[in-house]
Amino acid sequence: MSYIVHVLSRTDWQTFKQQGEYRPDSLAEDGFIHCSKIGQITLVADYNYTDADDVVLLLLDDSQIDPPVRYETDGEDGESAFPHIYGTLTLEPVVETYPFKQDETGFWLPETLLNSTLSTT
């Protein structure tokens, strides 16, 4: 079992919980849902969510994700492979949710993830 993470607004998380499935704009625009490995997410969030105040970090069990999950490079450095979910995400793979906080230095992993063996996957 390995874990990946996804960031979304609290409003989108509430809608996801109510509807039982999640289809962000990226699914229509790019054909997949952008995710990260645990060790990548703070850099990704610092780049993409600087102005976001109320975001949620989803911890996902990738073995429970029904659509294909493919690890692909971002096309720029060719070294960092990011997990992409090629289809609608359901609630089943959501293991845990965390408020995803930032300060003047950027986003930081929740204490539970930081001190966990999950962060090495």
C-alpha positions in Angstrom: 0.0 0.0 0.0 1.3 3.4 -0.9 -0.1 6.9 -0.4 -0.5 10.0 -2.5 -2.0 13.3 -1.6 -4.2 15.9 -3.2 -4.9 19.5 -2.2 -8.4 21.1 -2.6 -10.3 23.9 -1.1 -12.5 23.3 1.9 -15.5 24.1 -0.2 -14.6 21.5 -2.8 -14.0 19.0 0.0 -17.5 19.6 1.4 -19.0 19.2 -2.1 -16.9 16.0 -2.6 -18.2 14.5 0.7 -21.8 15.4 -0.2 -21.6 14.0 -3.8 -19.3 11.1 -3.1 -17.2 11.9 -6.1 -14.7 14.5 -7.2 -14.2 15.9 -10.7 -12.0 19.0 -10.5 -11.5 21.2 -13.5 -8.2 19.6 -14.2 -10.0 16.3 -15.1 -11.7 18.1 -18.0 -8.8 20.3 -18.9 -5.8 18.0 -18.6 -7.5 14.6 -18.5 -6.4 13.8 -14.9 -6.4 14.9 -11.3 -3.1 16.3 -10.2 -1.7 14.6 -7.1 1.7 14.4 -5.4 3.8 12.1 -3.3 3.9 13.1 0.3 7.4 14.4 0.0 6.5 16.6 -3.0 3.4 18.3 -1.7 4.8 21.3 0.2 6.8 22.5 -2.8 3.7 22.0 -5.1 1.5 23.8 -2.6 3.9 26.7 -2.2 3.9 27.1 -6.0 0.2 26.7 -6.7 -1.7 27.7 -3.5 0.2 30.7 -2.1 -3.0 32.8 -1.9 -5.2 30.0 -0.6 -6.2 30.3 3.1 -8.5 27.4 3.6 -7.3 24.2 1.9 -7.5 20.6 2.8 -4.9 17.9 2.2 -6.3 14.5 1.3 -4.3 11.4 2.1 -5.2 8.8 -0.5 -4.5 5.0 -0.6 -3.5 4.6 -4.2 -4.4 0.9 -4.1 -8.0 1.9 -3.5 -8.2 4.3 -6.4 -10.4 2.8 -9.2 -9.2 4.8 -12.2 -5.6 4.4 -13.3 -2.9 6.2 -11.4 0.1 7.0 -13.5 3.4 8.6 -12.4 4.5 11.1 -14.9 7.1 13.8 -15.1 6.1 17.4 -15.1 7.8 18.0 -18.5 10.1 20.7 -17.2 12.9 18.9 -15.3 12.0 15.4 -16.4 13.0 14.0 -13.0 10.0 14.4 -10.7 7.3 11.9 -11.3 3.9 13.1 -10.1 0.9 10.8 -9.6 -2.1 11.6 -11.9 -5.5 10.0 -11.4 -7.1 9.4 -14.8 -10.8 9.5 -13.8 -13.2 10.5 -11.1 -12.1 10.1 -7.5 -14.5 8.6 -5.0 -14.4 8.7 -1.2 -13.2 5.1 -0.8 -9.4 5.9 -1.2 -9.5 8.9 1.2 -7.7 7.6 4.3 -7.5 10.9 6.2 -7.9 14.7 5.7 -5.9 17.4 7.2 -6.1 21.2 7.3 -3.2 22.2 5.2 -1.6 25.2 6.9 1.0 27.7 5.7 3.0 30.5 7.4 5.5 33.0 6.1 7.9 30.2 5.0 5.2 28.3 3.1 3.1 25.2 3.6 4.1 22.5 6.1 3.1 18.9 6.5 0.7 18.1 9.3 2.6 16.7 12.3 0.9 13.3 11.9 2.4 13.0 8.3 5.7 14.5 9.2 6.4 12.0 12.0 5.0 9.0 10.1 6.5 6.3 8.0 3.9 7.3 5.4 6.1 10.2 4.4 8.8 8.0 3.0 6.4 6.5 0.4 
